[in-house]
Amino acid sequence: MLLRHLFAVSFTLLLAAHAHALTAEEVKGMAIGETEARVDALAKAAAVADEKTAAFIQALSDDAVKTKGDKVFVVKDDKAYDPVTGTETPLPADAEDVINPNLMRSEIDNALAALKLFSKDEKQRRDAIKTLGGSMDKESDEARLPLIEKAYAAETVPELKNQLELMRSAILLGSSDKAKRLAAAAQLAGSKNPNTKTVLIERLGTEADADVKVALQAALAKVEASLEWGNKLGAIFSGISLGSILLLVALGLAITYGLMGVINMAHGELMMIGAYATYVVQGVFQKYFPGLFDWYLLAAVPVAFLASALMGAALERGVIRFLYGRPLETLLATWGISLMLQQLVRSIFGAQNVGVENPVWMSGGVQVLGNLSLPYNRLIIIVFAIAVLLGVAWLISRTRLGLFVRGVTQNRPIASCMGVNTARVDTYAFALGSGIAGLAGCALSQVGNVGPDLGQGYIVDSFMVVVLGGVGQLAGTVYAALGLGILNKFLEGWTGAVLAKIAVLVFIIIFIQKRPQGIFAMKGRSAEA
């Protein structure tokens, strides 16, 4: 097996007292000829690699090597260099690219990983371990053991040392020595890596020894138990993440529908406007402020709010204020407006989805368990949803505008008699609800596609959240959003996405039949009316 040969030769010669310099013959062997001969030359060169050899292997990986006859060139920044001497040299016009078949490319990756296992850079060692560990579920290769044990002895980072030990145990499962296989099974029983489960299952299918089979089954049971916790915690986090998104979407609706009684079928399109506003701000930063691109989202948040709020104010003053107290006409009018807004966006931005990039600080995630990673973008959206919720609660309960909104909601004629400009309050409240929808669109642009149909996937869920939580109750909206999000994710794991949606809808129907006012009932004269 060529991979066995690569690692066996690599380790044997890596321990040599000194690395010899890259030669022209080695360069030709790695770049020219049949694949098997090139793989053999790569193994020999990597075993005694100096910096130039490592650089040349990296150039092969980057497809930056060309040949002309028996001459080999490394191309960098449109200039050609001799890989042996490093001097710049003219590149013939008819020089051909070196083609690396899949086998050669795999051997190059493993050679680079073997060289990086002993790097002083922790990130390089981590990447090398990940590359070598990628074949854990394949046929075991004991030729890797000396290399891994050497790296294990030298490793000082506990996490990486543990990963190397698990790799060693996975390889020993294929050993001809029964004692080694038993020891490996016992070691893997403590693993929390999802790949370990695959390794144990595959080995169980080929293991002939009864004692080892029992040990493998016991190890598999322990691994599955540890992974089960990760799956449960993952479902809870996914539910909270979905709940935070539903909360953002429903908060605006809790004002326009819950407090004002307006059935706004264009609420999803107001979210869409916020998402497209984020896309426009991204484009402005890419063109005019490329150095500040990672901070474009901070500028997009107020822009998304204002864009949707202004559109909401225009809708309220132009259409909806004539339809208060007429829910059916309001529903039909806002549904027609939603279609118009979708077509407007298609005319301006096109029918296809547009790309909104995550800033660097929202990329990646926190690895909590072997099978549980918490993405930064989801974590930040959860924090953002909490911040928006606190802001809305403060605005409604502690400000003059909030006082007017509550007064008009509870008793419009009396509020008007007290000198409150109810028409202006209606506009402000509807604009506020629309602006919050824009914030939801801004957040959704970081976790999904942005297109003309963005709002259609959330409008029904947002109405269900508001109705289930109790019309006009922000606390109920929070409980309903998180509850539905977590319930939906747990049911998805058992029944699938479609049946989970149906089950949630049936649950809401039954709940509303038993408690029409929702989780929290409205109090005051408006409730009595």
N, C-alpha and C positions, 0 to 999 in steps of 0.2 A: 504494500500500500504506500503510495507516494507520500501521503501525509505523515505516516509513521517514519518514513525515511527522513523527511524534513525535520521533524522534532528530534529524532535520535541523533542526527548529525549536528543539529543546532546546539543541543545541550553539551554533547561531547566536546565540541570545539569552542563553545563559549567559555569554557573553563580554562582554555589555553592561557599561557602566561602573557601573551600579547596578541593583538589583532594585526593581521598583515594588511598592507595597503592594497587597494583595489587595482586590478590589472586590466589591460585591454582585452585579454583573453576571457576573463570573467565577464566583462561587459558584453562581449560578443555572444558568449554562451547564454546569458540571460535574455538578450534581445533578439537573437537571430537563430532560426532553426525550428525543429519540430517541438511540439509542446512538452513532451516527456523529457527531452534533452534540456530544454530551458528550465523546467522544474528542477531537474537534477543540478544544473548549474546554480540555480537560485539557492538551493539548499546548502551547497558547498560555500557559496559566497557569503550567505547570511550567517553561517556558523563562525566565520572569522571576520565579521563585519567591522570596518572602521567607519568614521563619519561619512566618508565619500560613498562607501557601499550603501549605508543606510539612506543617504540622500538619493542615490540612483534607484534603489528599490522604491522609494517614495515617488520618484519621477515616473517609474513604470506604473505605479498605482494611479497617478494623476493623468495618465495618457499623455505625458509630455516628452516622450522619446520618439525620435525618428531615425531611420537608417537609409544609407545609400551604399549599396554594395556591402563591403565588410566594415564600413564606417558607421559609428553610432554617435548620435547627437542628443543632448538634452536641451529642450527649448524652454526658455523662460523670458517673459516680457518681450516676445518677438525677437529674441536673440538666441543664437545657438552656442552651446558650450561643449567642450570635450569633457566627458564624465570622469576621466582619469586625472587629467591635469587641472581641470576647472577653468582653463583659458577659453576666451571667446574665439569662435571659429566660424568661417562663412558657412551658411546652410545652403546646400544645393537646392535649386528650384524644384528638382524632381525627387527630393527625399520623401520617403514613405513613412506613414505612421506605423508604429509597432502595435500589432493587434494582440490583445490578451484575451484568449478564450476563458470561459468560466472557470475551468480547472486552474489555469495559470493565475487568474485574478484571485481565486480562493487561496492559493498558495502564497501569493504576494501579501494578502491581508494577514495570514497567519505568521508569515515571516516578520512583518512589521510589528505584530503584536508580541512575538517572542522577543524581539529586540527591545521593546518598550517595557517589558515586565521588570526590568532592572533600572528604569529611568528614575532620576531624582524628582521628576515632576509627578505629583500624586495623581493629577488628572490623566496623564499619559498611562500610568500604571492601571488606573481604574478602567480606562477605555480598552487596554490590552486584555485585562481579565474578562471584560464583557465580550470581546471578540472571541477569545479562546473558549469561553463558556457557552458560546452560541451553539456549539455542537454537542452539548451535554446529552441531548436526547438521541444522538446517533451512536453508531457502534463504538464501544469503548476503545481507547487507544493508550495502552500502558506505556508507550514510548514517550508520552507527555509527562509521565510521573517525575522523572529526574528534574525536568525543567520547572515543573510546578513546585516540587519540594524545595528546590534551590530558591525560588522566588518566595515561597512561604517562610523559609528560614530568614530571609533578608527583610521581609515586609515588617513595617513598624505600625501601620495603621490597623487597628483592631478589625474594622469592617472589611477591609480588603483581605486581611489575613484569614478571616472567617470564610470569605468567598473562595479563596484558594484551597482551604481545607475541604470545603464542600465539593469543589471540582475534583480534588484528589479522591474523595470517597466515591464520587460518581464513576470515576475511571476504574477504581478497584472493584466495583460491582462485576466487572467483566473479567476479573482475575481468575486464573485456574486454581488458585489457592483458596480453599473453602474458608479458612480462618480470616483471610483478608476480606472475603465477601461478607462474612458475618459482621466483621468490624465496620465495614463500609455501611451496611444496612443500619447498624446502631447509630453511626454518626449522622446519617441522612435523616434519621427519625426526628432530629431537632431542627431540621431545616424549615424555613418559612418561605422558600422560593417555589413559585408555581411550577417551574421546570422540573423540580425534584419529583413531583407527583408523576409526571410523564416518564421520567427515568425509571422509577420504581415499577410502574405499570408495565412498561416494556420488558424490564428484566424479569418480572414475574411470569411473563409469557414464555420465556426461554429457559428459566432456571429449572434444573432437574433435581437438585438436592432438596430433600424434604425439610431439613433443618433451616436451610437458607431461605426457603419459601416462607416458612413460618416467620422468620425474622423480617423478611421483606413485607409481608402482610401487616405485621405489627407496626413497622415503620410507616407504611402507607396510611394506616389508620391514624397515627399521630400527626402526620403531615396534613391529612384531610381535615382533622380537627382544628389544627392551627390556621389552616387556610379558611375554614368556615367563619372564624371570627373576622378575618379580613373581608370576606364576602358580605357579612352582616353589617359591618361598619361602613363598607363601601356603599351598600344600599341606603343606609341612613344618611350618609353624606350626599349621595345623589338625590335623595328625597329632599334634604334641606336646600340643596342647590336649586332643584326644580321649584321648591316652595318659595325661595327668594325671588326667582324670576316671576312666578305667578303673583307674588306680593307686589313687585314693582308694577306689573301689568295691571293688577286689580286696584292698586291704590288710587290711581286717577279715576277709575270707574266708580270707586267707592264715593267719590265726590260728585261726579256728574250724574250717576244713577242713584247711589245710595242717599246722598243729601239733597240733590236737586230733582230726582225722579225722572231724569231724561234718559230714555233708552237709546244710547248713542251707538249705533252699529258702525260708525266710522272711527270708533276708538282704536281699532287695530291699525287703521291707516294713519292716525296721529302718531302711533308708535313707529310706523314705517317712515314717516317724515323725520322723526328723531334719528333713526338709523341712517337715513340718507344724508342728513345734516352732518353726522359723524364722518361719513364717507367724503363729503365735500371738504370738511376741515382737514382730513387726512391728506387729500390732494393738495390743498393750499400749503401745508407744512412740507410735503414732499417737493414741491416746486420752489417755494420761497424761503423756507426755513429748514433745510435738510439736516442741519446740525442739531436741531431741537425736535426732530421727528419723534423721539421716544416719549415726548411730553405732549403730543398732539391731543391725546385723550382728555387731558385736563382742560384744554380749551374747547374741546367738543362738547363737554357736559353742559355748560351754560348756553352754548349755541343750539344744541338739540332742544333744551328746555324752551328757549325763546322762540325757535322756529315753530314748534308744535303749539306753544301757548298763543302765538299770534294767529296761527291758523284756526285754533279753537275759538279765539275771541271773534274772528271774522265770521265763523260759522254761527256762533251764538247771536251776534248782532244781525246777520243777514238772513238767517233761516229759523233757528231754533226758538228765538224769543217769541215768534208768532205761533208756536205750537205747544206752549206750556199747557199742561192739563189735557192734552190730546195724545196719549201714548202711541196709538196705532199710527197716526200721521207722522209723529216724530220718528218712529221706527222706520217707516217707509222712506221718509226724507233723508235720514242719515244713511240708510242703506244705499240710496242713489248717490249720495255724496261720496260714500266709500268707493263706489265704482268709478266715479269721476276722478278721485284722487289717484286711484291705481293707474288709470289711463294717462293721467298727467305725468306721473313718474315714468311710465313706459315711454312716453313721448320725449322726455328730457334725458333720461339715463339709459333707455333701452329696456327690452323685455328680459334680458339675461341678468342673473345675479351679479353683483359687483363685489369686489374683494376689499375687505377691511382688515388690516393687519393688526395683530396684537403688538403693543410696545414690548421692548425687551423685558421690562420688569413685570410683565404679565405672562411671559412665556415660561415653560417648565412647571415644576411642581415640587411638593414635599413628599418624599417616599417614607411613609409611616410604617408599613409592613411590606413583606415581599410581594403581596398581591393587592396592595392598597396605596395608591398615589393620589394626593390631593392637588389638582392643578391650581396654579396661582390665579388664573383668570376667574375660576369659579369662587375661590376664596375671597377675592377682591369684590366680586359681584355680591356675595353674601354681606360683606361689610358695607358696601354701597347701599344695598337694600335697607339695612338697619339704619344707616345715616338718613336716607330719604324718609323712612318711616318716622324717625324721631323729629325730623324737620317738619313734616306734615302735622304730626301730633302737636308740636309746639305752635305752629301757625294757626291751627284750628282752635286750640284751647287757650292760647296766651296772647293773641294779637287782636287788634281792633277789627281787622278783616275777618278773622275767625269768629269773633263775637257777632258781627253782622251776618255772616253766613249761617251760623247756628240760629240766630234770631229769625232770619227770613225763612229758614227751613222749618222751624217749629210753628211760626204763625206769621205768615206774610202780611196780612192786613194790619195787625198790631204793630209790626216792625215799621211798616210804611207810615202809620200814624205817629210813630215816635220820631219821624224825620229821616229814616233810613232810605237811601236811594236804592230801592230794590232792583231796579233794572241794571244799575251799575254793579251791584253786588253779584247779580246773576252772571254778568259778563266776567267779572274777576274770578268767580268760583269756577266757571266753565273753563276759563283760560288756565287756571291753576291745575285742574284735572287733566287738561290736554297737555300742559307742560310736563306733568309727571309721566304721562304716556310717552312723551318724547325722551325722558330720562330712561324709561324702560327700553325704548328702541336703541338708545346709545349703548346700554348694557348688553342687549341681545346681539348687537353687531360684533361683540367680542367672543361669542360662543357659537354663532351660527351664521348661515348665509343671509345676505341682505339683498332682498329682491322685492318686486311689486306685491308679492303675495305674503310678505312677512307677517302681517297682522292677522291673516286668516286663521293661522294655527293656534292663536291665543285668545281670540275674542270670546269663544264659547266657554273656555276654561275660566276666563276672568269673570264672566257673568256668574258662573257657578260658584266661584269663590265668594263674590259679594253676596249672593243670595244665601249661601250656606252660612256665612259668618253673621248675617243679620244686616238688613238694609240700613245704611247710615252709621254703621258701627265699625270704627277702625280696628278696635281690638278683635272683633269677630273676623275681620278680613285677615289679620295676622294668623289667628288660629286656623282658619279655614285653608289658607294658602299652604302653610307648613304641613297641616294634617293631610290635605289632598296630595301634596308632593311626596311625602313619605309613604302614604298608603299606595299611591300609584307605582312607586319604584319597587316596593315589596311585592305587589301583585304581579308586576312585570316579570320578576324572577321566577314565579310559579306558573303563570298562565300565558305570558307573552304580552306584547304592547297593546294589541287590539282588544283582547279579552279584558285586560286590566282597565282600559278606558271604559268599556261597557260596564264592568263591575263597579267602577267609581260612579258612573252616571246612575246606575240602579240604586246604589247606596244613597246618593243625594236625593233622588226621588222619594225613597222611603223615608229619609230623614225629614224632608220638607212636609211630607204627608203627616208625620207625627208632630212636627214642631214648625209650623209655617213661618214663624217669626225669625227662624235661624238660631244660631248658637246664642247670640245676644239679642234680646228683644229691645226695640226702641222705647224710650221712656219719654213722657211729656205729653203735651197737648196733641202733637202730631201723631203720636201713637194712638191716642183716643179717637182722633178723627179717622 
